[in-house]
Amino acid sequence: MKPVAEYSTIRSGLFHWRGYEFAVKCDCSSTALVTPAGLVFIDPIPLAEEALKDLVADSFSSPAAVVLTSGNHQRESLSLARRFGIPVFAPNDAGDDIIADQQFCSGDPVAGMASIKLPGFGPGETVFHHEGALIFGDALINLEPEGLRPLPEKYREDKKQSLRSLGVLKGLKPEVLLFAHGHPIIQNASSRLVGCLTEVS
């Protein structure tokens, strides 16, 4: 994938960038955020060197970890980890094809973030929650023209289980929604999430 030239700052310490991946014929997105552990990259796609340097400088924090939301998102994690000398974290049920330095059990704290396991989607599917930001892998996507919706059924491991998994998100009131596929939602995020979950329940 061609490195993305620019990133956007969602708020202080929270960054997003996206690009088109021809291999999967889809927009892919990434998040970086500052947690108590330092600057954490989630599901990173390649970011141009100058943009990466600027992002780190803008974060006022040292790179600390690369974290994957599932077994489908190795992406640029290994080269980014080598670039900064930081570990890659992956769910312990992400599958044998994922290369990581450390594994975590979804539901446990990871690199300063809370994690929530979402079985029924893909291997190890996990959503991360930190200071009002809810960061999705594949469970929810926000791609045009459909907008916010669950991953299409044909890509899920178990439809019924995936819907039960989404139910655990109903009590959350995020200020921002970020995705591995699609645009961030920074306005009315909580009501948008509730609306989406209600529609599919």
C-alpha positions as CSV (number, residue, x, y, z in Angstrom):
1,M,0.0,0.0,0.0
2,K,1.3,3.5,-0.9
3,P,2.2,5.5,2.2
4,V,-0.4,8.1,3.2
5,A,0.9,11.6,3.0
6,E,-1.2,13.3,5.7
7,Y,-2.9,12.6,9.0
8,S,-5.6,14.5,10.8
9,T,-5.7,15.5,14.5
10,I,-9.1,14.6,16.0
11,R,-8.2,16.2,19.2
12,S,-5.1,16.6,21.3
13,G,-3.3,13.3,21.5
14,L,-5.7,11.5,19.0
15,F,-4.8,11.1,15.3
16,H,-6.2,9.4,12.3
17,W,-5.1,8.6,8.7
18,R,-6.6,6.6,5.9
19,G,-5.9,5.4,2.4
20,Y,-7.2,3.1,-0.3
21,E,-5.9,-0.5,-0.4
22,F,-6.3,-1.9,-3.9
23,A,-5.6,-5.4,-2.7
24,V,-8.8,-5.4,-0.7
25,K,-10.6,-2.7,-2.7
26,C,-11.5,-0.8,0.4
27,D,-10.5,2.3,2.4
28,C,-8.3,1.4,5.3
29,S,-7.9,3.7,8.3
30,S,-5.6,3.9,11.3
31,T,-5.5,5.5,14.7
32,A,-2.8,6.7,17.0
33,L,-3.4,8.0,20.5
34,V,-1.6,9.0,23.6
35,T,-2.3,6.8,26.6
36,P,-0.6,6.5,30.0
37,A,1.8,4.0,28.2
38,G,2.8,6.6,25.6
39,L,1.9,7.0,21.9
40,V,0.0,3.9,20.7
41,F,-0.6,3.0,17.1
42,I,-3.7,0.9,16.3
43,D,-4.0,-1.2,13.1
44,P,-1.4,1.1,11.3
45,I,-1.4,1.4,7.5
46,P,1.8,3.1,6.1
47,L,2.3,6.8,6.8
48,A,4.8,8.8,4.9
49,E,8.0,9.4,6.8
50,E,7.6,13.2,7.2
51,A,4.0,12.8,8.3
52,L,5.0,10.1,10.8
53,K,7.7,12.4,12.3
54,D,5.2,15.2,12.6
55,L,2.6,13.0,14.2
56,V,5.1,11.8,16.9
57,A,6.2,15.4,17.5
58,D,2.5,16.6,17.7
59,S,1.8,13.9,20.2
60,F,4.3,15.2,22.7
61,S,4.9,11.6,23.7
62,S,7.2,8.7,22.9
63,P,6.0,5.8,20.7
64,A,5.2,2.9,23.1
65,A,3.3,0.2,21.2
66,V,1.5,-1.1,18.1
67,V,-1.8,-2.7,18.9
68,L,-3.9,-4.9,16.6
69,T,-7.7,-5.2,16.8
70,S,-7.8,-8.6,15.2
71,G,-6.1,-11.3,13.2
72,N,-6.9,-9.5,10.0
73,H,-4.9,-6.3,10.6
74,Q,-1.2,-7.1,10.6
75,R,-0.9,-4.2,8.2
76,E,2.3,-2.1,8.7
77,S,2.7,-3.1,12.3
78,L,6.0,-4.9,12.0
79,S,7.9,-2.2,10.1
80,L,6.5,0.5,12.4
81,A,7.5,-1.5,15.5
82,R,11.1,-1.9,14.0
83,R,11.2,1.8,13.2
84,F,10.6,2.8,16.8
85,G,11.8,-0.3,18.7
86,I,8.4,-0.9,20.2
87,P,6.4,-4.1,20.7
88,V,3.4,-5.3,18.7
89,F,0.4,-6.5,20.8
90,A,-2.2,-8.8,19.3
91,P,-5.2,-10.7,20.7
92,N,-4.3,-14.1,21.9
93,D,-6.9,-15.7,19.6
94,A,-5.9,-13.6,16.5
95,G,-4.7,-16.8,14.7
96,D,-1.4,-18.3,13.8
97,D,-0.7,-16.0,10.9
98,I,-0.3,-12.9,13.1
99,I,3.2,-11.9,14.2
100,A,3.3,-10.1,17.6
101,D,5.7,-9.6,20.5
102,Q,3.0,-9.9,23.1
103,Q,-0.5,-11.3,23.2
104,F,-3.4,-10.1,25.3
105,C,-6.7,-11.4,26.4
106,S,-9.5,-9.2,25.1
107,G,-11.1,-7.6,28.1
108,D,-7.8,-6.9,29.8
109,P,-6.1,-3.5,29.8
110,V,-3.8,-3.1,26.8
111,A,-1.1,-0.3,26.5
112,G,-3.1,2.0,28.7
113,M,-6.5,1.3,27.0
114,A,-9.5,-0.7,28.0
115,S,-10.3,-3.6,25.6
116,I,-13.6,-5.3,24.8
117,K,-13.9,-8.7,23.2
118,L,-16.3,-8.9,20.2
119,P,-16.5,-12.6,19.2
120,G,-18.4,-13.6,16.1
121,F,-16.7,-11.1,13.7
122,G,-13.1,-12.1,12.9
123,P,-10.3,-13.8,14.8
124,G,-9.6,-12.0,18.0
125,E,-11.9,-9.0,17.2
126,T,-11.4,-6.4,19.9
127,V,-12.6,-2.8,20.3
128,F,-10.6,-0.3,22.4
129,H,-11.9,2.4,24.7
130,H,-9.9,5.3,26.0
131,E,-11.0,8.7,27.3
132,G,-14.2,8.8,25.3
133,A,-12.7,7.4,22.1
134,L,-14.0,4.0,20.9
135,I,-11.7,2.4,18.3
136,F,-13.1,-0.4,16.1
137,G,-11.3,-3.0,14.0
138,D,-13.9,-4.7,11.7
139,A,-17.0,-5.0,13.8
140,L,-18.3,-1.6,12.8
141,I,-17.3,0.3,9.7
142,N,-18.2,3.7,8.4
143,L,-17.8,3.6,4.6
144,E,-19.7,5.5,1.9
145,P,-22.4,5.2,0.7
146,E,-23.9,3.0,3.5
147,G,-22.3,4.9,6.5
148,L,-22.1,3.4,9.9
149,R,-23.0,-0.3,10.0
150,P,-21.7,-3.6,11.2
151,L,-19.3,-5.6,9.1
152,P,-21.3,-7.3,6.3
153,E,-22.5,-10.8,7.3
154,K,-20.5,-12.6,4.6
155,Y,-17.3,-11.6,6.4
156,R,-18.4,-12.6,9.9
157,E,-17.6,-15.9,11.6
158,D,-21.0,-16.1,13.4
159,K,-23.9,-13.7,12.7
160,K,-25.8,-14.4,15.9
161,Q,-22.8,-14.3,18.1
162,S,-21.6,-11.0,16.5
163,L,-25.0,-9.4,17.3
164,R,-24.8,-10.5,20.9
165,S,-21.3,-9.1,21.1
166,L,-22.4,-5.7,19.9
167,G,-24.9,-5.6,22.7
168,V,-22.1,-5.1,25.3
169,L,-21.4,-1.7,23.7
170,K,-24.9,-0.2,24.4
171,G,-23.9,1.2,27.8
172,L,-21.0,3.1,26.5
173,K,-21.2,6.8,25.7
174,P,-18.3,7.6,23.4
175,E,-17.4,11.1,22.3
176,V,-15.6,9.8,19.2
177,L,-15.8,6.7,17.0
178,L,-12.8,5.6,15.0
179,F,-12.6,2.7,12.6
180,A,-10.1,0.5,10.7
181,H,-12.3,1.1,7.7
182,G,-13.9,4.5,7.3
183,H,-14.2,8.1,8.5
184,P,-14.1,8.9,12.2
185,I,-17.4,10.1,13.7
186,I,-16.7,13.1,15.9
187,Q,-20.2,14.6,16.1
188,N,-23.1,12.9,18.0
189,A,-21.0,9.8,18.4
190,S,-22.9,8.3,21.2
191,S,-26.3,8.7,19.6
192,R,-25.0,7.5,16.3
193,L,-23.7,4.3,18.0
194,V,-27.0,3.7,19.8
195,G,-28.9,4.2,16.6
196,C,-26.7,1.7,14.8
197,L,-26.9,-0.9,17.5
198,T,-30.7,-0.5,17.9
199,E,-31.1,-0.9,14.1
200,V,-29.3,-4.3,14.1
201,S,-30.5,-5.7,17.4
